[in-house]
């Protein structure tokens, strides 16, 4: 097989969320994933035509002049968790803002309004959930509990002093790594399917300080009740700012390198931790979804509430409602609020949270929006949309557009798929009345976006 050539490419343009563009010595456009505006990258070329070459990022040759932050994580450029550690925050916001404006242009959507970008209220220590992996940095090296190395999936980075989580996460991760090193406990090897340790999940409710720890192992029977109790006491003896409310042990023998809870057992404390947001309380179970940056999520949900202009006579439909956070926020003022969500655990948790918040005007349906939407009628004052990253399927969007309502508020964790859906709204006679982006994930490439759509 002919070896594909490599090229040095300087990144001259970036497209959301992760596409870098430069030009080779012949003026042909080269596209690849990864990198930062202004960097010079060594890439391996792939499929090509007369105008464009698709390529693969190989290694960094020269940093960008934009990478001049005074402080950044010691693992910047090594750990695969963050992309913009070496860029000052204001520069990061500018890059993201420009990419969204380019996304509008490339999507053929004309929007005359101002696209505002909302900065995160907290840029360090903001994440409330982390999934760490047990492994090693080099074959046969010491046990490491951390994150995957960038572009080297089997290598794990000892991510001490990670700055996107608060210090309790770092203390727990370091404590667990030290504990199992001293016990000479082996991690699960994906190739041989042998070993015990797989993942550690840590969740912390920032406004209450409650912490949940989830240890994921294979079903190796050497890890018995006594060893679990010793592990539990080690965690409880850690000097933390918050307090551990829950400890779980999860068994997973799946071949996938993911946290799959085949069996789950509570070994200490409560079944959930509780977070507070905008005057409401929310129970968070081990694998229920909750926005990873509660500080920005509060601003995003408040914006959705303001755009909806809720009053006590209005009926609200919340599609892809998750654990019902937005549904309940609307219900604090609206006449009724109905949520539809396909994940059963999320719906169960939404119903629990509604009781916790003493909201009696909320109803949650469990099922696919495509099917459940036919059960709730077709007349609402406002419809809230917050679909998964892939966006709304064409079949579901057709049914959604049959609803008789004054306005749609569309929240998205993927502005690219959102743009595809917005074009359909525009074709059906709607206009974008407001559009804002929220930096939900500082130091990363991801954004949340919100659009207000009204009939022309």
C-alpha positions in Angstrom: 0.0 0.0 0.0 1.3 3.4 -1.0 2.3 5.5 2.0 0.3 8.7 2.2 2.5 11.9 2.2 2.7 14.4 5.1 2.5 18.2 4.8 3.2 21.2 7.0 0.0 23.3 7.2 -0.5 26.6 8.9 -4.1 26.9 10.2 -5.7 30.0 8.7 -9.3 29.3 9.4 -11.4 27.3 11.9 -15.0 26.1 11.6 -17.2 25.0 14.5 -16.6 22.8 16.4 -13.3 21.2 15.4 -12.4 21.7 11.8 -9.1 23.4 11.0 -8.3 24.7 7.5 -5.1 25.7 5.8 -3.5 25.6 2.3 -0.7 23.6 0.9 2.2 24.7 -1.4 -0.1 24.4 -4.4 -2.9 26.5 -2.9 -5.2 23.6 -2.3 -7.4 23.7 0.7 -6.5 21.2 3.5 -9.0 20.2 6.2 -8.4 18.3 9.4 -9.8 17.9 12.9 -7.9 19.5 15.8 -5.6 22.4 16.1 -5.9 26.1 16.9 -5.9 29.2 14.6 -2.3 30.1 13.7 -0.6 26.8 14.6 1.6 25.0 12.1 0.7 21.3 12.0 2.2 18.2 10.4 -0.7 16.3 8.8 -1.1 13.1 6.8 -3.1 13.6 3.6 -6.1 11.5 2.7 -9.0 11.8 0.2 -8.6 14.7 -2.1 -10.1 16.4 -5.2 -9.0 19.4 -7.3 -10.0 21.9 -4.6 -9.7 20.1 -1.2 -7.6 17.6 0.7 -8.8 15.8 3.8 -6.0 15.1 6.2 -5.3 13.8 9.7 -3.5 15.7 12.5 -0.1 14.1 13.2 1.8 16.5 15.5 2.3 20.2 16.4 5.2 21.9 14.7 4.8 25.5 15.9 2.4 27.1 18.4 0.1 29.9 17.5 0.7 33.5 18.6 -2.7 33.3 20.3 -1.3 30.8 22.8 0.0 33.3 25.3 -2.1 32.7 28.4 -0.2 33.5 31.6 -1.6 30.5 33.4 -2.7 27.1 32.0 -3.0 23.5 33.0 0.3 21.6 33.2 -1.2 18.9 30.9 -2.1 21.4 28.1 -1.5 19.8 24.7 -1.1 16.3 26.2 -4.5 15.5 27.9 -7.4 15.2 25.5 -9.8 16.9 27.9 -9.3 20.6 26.8 -8.4 22.4 23.6 -7.9 26.0 24.5 -5.8 25.9 27.7 -3.0 28.1 26.4 -5.3 30.8 25.0 -6.5 33.8 27.2 -10.2 33.5 27.9 -11.1 36.7 26.0 -9.4 35.3 22.9 -11.2 32.0 23.3 -14.5 33.8 23.3 -13.5 35.7 20.2 -12.6 32.5 18.4 -15.9 30.9 19.3 -17.9 33.9 18.4 -16.3 34.1 15.0 -16.9 30.4 14.3 -20.6 30.8 15.1 -20.9 33.8 12.7 -19.2 31.7 10.0 -21.6 28.9 10.7 -24.5 31.2 10.0 -22.9 32.3 6.8 -22.0 28.7 5.6 -25.6 27.6 6.5 -27.1 30.3 4.3 -29.0 31.8 7.2 -29.5 35.5 7.2 -29.7 37.0 10.7 -29.5 40.7 11.2 -29.5 40.6 15.0 -26.6 40.8 17.3 -25.2 37.4 18.2 -24.2 37.8 21.8 -21.8 35.4 23.5 -22.2 34.9 27.2 -19.1 34.2 29.1 -19.0 31.5 31.8 -19.4 33.0 35.3 -16.7 30.6 36.4 -13.8 29.5 34.1 -11.8 27.4 36.5 -13.1 24.5 38.6 -16.5 24.7 36.9 -17.2 21.0 36.0 -19.5 19.1 38.3 -18.9 15.6 36.8 -15.7 13.8 35.7 -15.2 10.3 34.3 -11.6 9.1 35.0 -10.1 5.9 33.5 -7.6 3.5 35.1 -4.6 2.5 32.9 -1.0 3.4 32.4 1.0 6.1 30.5 3.4 3.5 29.0 3.0 -0.3 28.8 4.0 -1.9 32.1 4.2 1.5 33.8 2.6 2.4 37.2 -1.1 2.5 37.6 -2.6 5.9 36.6 -6.1 7.2 37.1 -6.8 10.1 34.7 -7.9 11.1 31.3 -7.0 9.7 27.8 -3.9 11.2 26.2 -4.7 13.3 23.1 -4.6 11.1 19.9 -3.2 8.1 21.9 -6.3 6.3 23.2 -4.5 3.6 25.2 -2.3 6.0 27.1 -3.7 7.7 30.3 -2.6 11.1 31.7 -2.0 11.5 35.4 -4.1 14.7 35.4 -3.0 16.3 38.7 -3.9 19.9 39.2 -6.6 19.8 36.6 -8.1 23.3 36.5 -11.5 22.7 35.1 -12.6 20.9 38.3 -12.4 22.1 41.9 -9.8 20.8 44.3 -12.1 18.1 45.7 -12.0 16.3 42.4 -8.2 16.4 42.4 -8.0 15.2 46.0 -10.4 12.3 45.3 -8.6 11.2 42.1 -5.2 11.4 43.6 -6.3 9.6 46.8 -7.9 6.7 44.8 -4.8 6.4 42.5 -2.5 6.3 45.6 -4.7 3.7 47.3 -4.8 1.2 44.5 -1.1 1.7 43.7 -0.3 0.8 47.3 -2.6 -2.3 47.0 -0.9 -3.3 43.7 -4.3 -3.5 42.1 -4.3 -4.0 38.3 -6.5 -2.1 35.9 -8.7 -3.8 33.3 -6.8 -4.5 30.1 -9.0 -4.2 27.0 -6.9 -6.5 25.0 -6.7 -9.4 27.4 -9.9 -8.7 29.3 -8.2 -9.2 32.6 -7.8 -6.9 35.6 -10.1 -5.1 38.0 -10.2 -1.3 37.8 -12.0 0.4 35.0 -13.3 3.9 35.8 -14.0 6.4 38.6 -16.9 8.8 38.3 -17.0 11.9 40.6 -20.0 14.2 40.8 -20.3 17.3 42.9 -23.2 19.7 43.4 -21.5 23.0 43.6 -24.2 24.9 45.4 -24.7 22.3 48.2 -21.2 20.8 48.3 -22.6 17.2 48.1 -20.3 14.7 46.4 -21.0 11.3 44.8 -18.2 8.8 44.0 -18.7 5.8 41.7 -16.1 3.1 41.3 -16.4 1.0 38.2 -14.7 -2.4 38.1 -14.9 -5.7 36.3 -16.8 -8.5 38.1 -13.5 -9.9 39.4 -14.6 -11.7 42.6 -11.4 -10.8 44.4 -12.8 -7.4 45.2 -15.0 -8.6 48.1 -17.0 -6.8 50.8 -14.0 -6.2 53.1 -12.0 -4.6 50.3 -14.9 -2.4 49.4 -15.3 -1.3 53.0 -11.6 -0.4 53.2 -12.0 1.6 50.0 -15.0 3.4 51.3 -13.3 4.4 54.6 -10.3 5.7 52.6 -12.6 8.0 50.7 -14.4 9.2 53.8 -11.1 10.0 55.5 -10.1 12.4 52.7 -9.8 16.1 53.7 -12.4 17.7 51.3 -14.2 21.1 51.2 -17.4 19.3 50.3 -18.9 16.2 51.8 -19.3 12.7 50.3 -23.0 11.8 50.4 -22.9 8.7 48.1 -20.5 6.0 47.2 -21.4 3.4 44.5 -19.8 0.3 43.2 -20.6 -0.6 39.6 -19.8 -3.8 37.8 -19.0 -3.6 34.1 -17.7 -6.5 31.9 -18.7 -4.8 28.6 -16.1 -4.8 25.9 -16.7 -1.1 25.3 -14.4 1.4 27.0 -17.3 3.3 28.6 -19.1 3.4 31.9 -21.8 0.8 31.4 -23.6 0.0 34.7 -24.4 -3.7 34.3 -24.8 -4.0 38.1 -24.9 -1.1 40.5 -24.7 -1.2 44.3 -24.9 1.7 46.8 -22.2 1.0 49.4 -22.5 4.3 51.4 -24.9 7.1 52.0 -27.9 8.3 49.9 -28.9 7.2 46.5 -28.6 10.7 45.1 -27.0 14.1 45.7 -29.0 17.4 45.5 -28.2 20.5 43.6 -29.9 23.9 43.6 -30.6 26.0 40.6 -32.7 29.2 40.2 -34.6 28.5 43.4 -35.4 24.9 42.7 -33.8 21.6 44.0 -32.8 18.7 41.8 -31.8 15.1 42.8 -28.9 13.8 40.8 -28.6 10.0 40.6 -25.4 8.2 39.4 -26.2 8.3 35.7 -28.8 11.0 35.3 -28.0 13.9 33.1 -27.3 17.3 34.7 -25.7 20.3 33.0 -21.9 20.0 33.7 -21.5 23.7 34.4 -24.3 24.8 36.7 -23.1 28.4 36.8 -23.6 28.9 33.0 -26.7 26.6 32.9 -28.4 29.1 35.3 -27.8 31.9 32.9 -28.9 29.8 29.9 -32.2 28.6 31.5 -32.9 32.1 32.8 -32.6 33.3 29.2 -35.0 30.6 28.0 -37.4 31.7 30.7 -37.1 35.4 29.6 -37.6 34.6 25.9 -40.7 32.5 26.6 -42.2 35.4 28.5 -44.2 33.0 30.7 -47.3 34.1 32.6 -49.9 32.3 34.6 -52.3 31.7 31.7 -49.8 29.9 29.5 -49.3 26.2 28.7 -45.8 25.1 27.9 -44.5 22.0 26.1 -40.9 21.0 26.7 -39.5 18.5 24.2 -36.4 16.4 25.0 -37.0 17.5 28.6 -34.3 15.3 30.3 -34.6 15.5 34.0 -37.2 18.3 33.7 -35.0 21.2 34.7 -36.5 23.7 32.2 -40.0 22.2 32.5 -40.1 22.9 36.2 -38.6 26.4 35.8 -41.4 27.2 33.4 -44.0 25.6 35.7 -43.1 28.0 38.5 -45.1 30.6 36.6 -47.1 28.9 33.8 -50.6 27.4 34.0 -49.2 23.9 33.0 -45.9 22.5 31.7 -45.5 19.2 30.0 -42.2 17.4 29.3 -41.4 14.6 26.9 -38.2 12.5 27.3 -37.2 9.1 26.0 -34.8 8.1 28.8 -36.8 6.4 31.5 -34.4 7.1 34.4 -34.5 10.8 33.5 -38.3 10.9 33.5 -38.4 9.1 36.9 -36.0 11.7 38.3 -38.0 14.6 36.7 -41.1 13.4 38.5 -39.2 13.1 41.8 -37.8 16.6 41.4 -41.3 18.0 40.7 -42.5 16.5 43.9 -39.5 17.8 45.7 -40.2 21.3 44.4 -44.0 21.0 45.2 -45.0 21.6 41.6 -48.4 20.1 40.8 -48.9 21.6 37.3 -46.2 19.5 35.7 -46.7 16.3 33.6 -43.9 14.1 32.2 -44.3 11.5 29.4 -41.7 8.9 28.8 -41.1 8.0 25.1 -39.9 9.1 21.7 -41.0 12.7 20.8 -42.0 11.4 17.4 -44.7 9.2 19.1 -45.5 10.9 22.3 -46.2 14.3 20.7 -49.5 12.9 19.3 -50.7 12.3 22.9 -50.4 15.9 24.2 -52.4 17.9 21.7 -51.3 20.5 19.2 -52.0 23.9 20.9 -49.4 25.5 23.2 -48.3 29.0 24.0 -44.6 28.1 23.9 -42.6 25.0 22.9 -39.2 24.5 24.4 -36.7 22.4 22.3 -33.5 21.0 23.8 -32.6 18.0 21.6 -29.5 15.8 21.8 -26.3 16.7 19.8 -27.7 15.2 16.6 -30.5 17.7 16.6 -34.2 17.0 15.7 -34.9 14.3 13.2 -36.9 15.4 10.0 -39.9 13.2 11.0 -40.1 14.7 14.5 -39.5 18.2 13.2 -42.5 17.8 10.8 -44.8 17.0 13.7 -43.3 19.7 15.9 -44.1 22.3 13.2 -47.7 21.2 13.2 -48.1 22.5 16.7 -50.1 25.8 17.0 -48.0 28.0 19.2 -46.8 31.6 19.4 -43.1 30.9 19.7 -40.4 28.2 19.9 -37.4 28.5 22.1 -34.6 26.2 20.7 -31.7 25.3 23.0 -28.8 23.3 21.5 -25.6 21.8 22.7 -24.5 21.6 19.0 -25.1 24.8 17.0 -24.1 22.9 13.8 -27.1 20.5 13.9 -29.2 23.4 15.2 -28.5 25.3 12.0 -29.9 22.5 9.9 -33.1 22.5 11.9 -33.4 26.3 11.8 -33.3 26.3 8.0 -36.5 24.2 8.2 -38.2 26.6 10.5 -37.3 29.5 8.2 -38.7 27.6 5.2 -42.0 27.2 7.2 -42.4 30.9 7.7 -40.6 31.5 11.0 -38.1 34.2 11.8 -35.1 34.1 14.2 -36.0 36.9 16.7 -33.1 36.3 19.1 -29.9 34.2 19.1 -27.3 33.9 21.8 -24.4 31.6 22.6 -23.3 30.5 26.1 -19.8 29.4 26.9 -20.8 26.3 28.9 -17.4 24.6 28.6 -14.5 27.1 29.0 -11.2 25.7 27.6 -13.0 23.4 25.3 -14.5 23.7 21.8 -18.1 23.3 22.8 -20.9 25.8 23.2 -24.6 26.0 24.0 -26.9 28.1 21.8 -30.4 29.4 22.2 -32.7 30.7 19.5 -36.1 32.4 19.7 -38.4 31.6 16.7 -41.6 33.3 15.9 -43.9 33.3 12.8 -43.3 36.1 10.3 
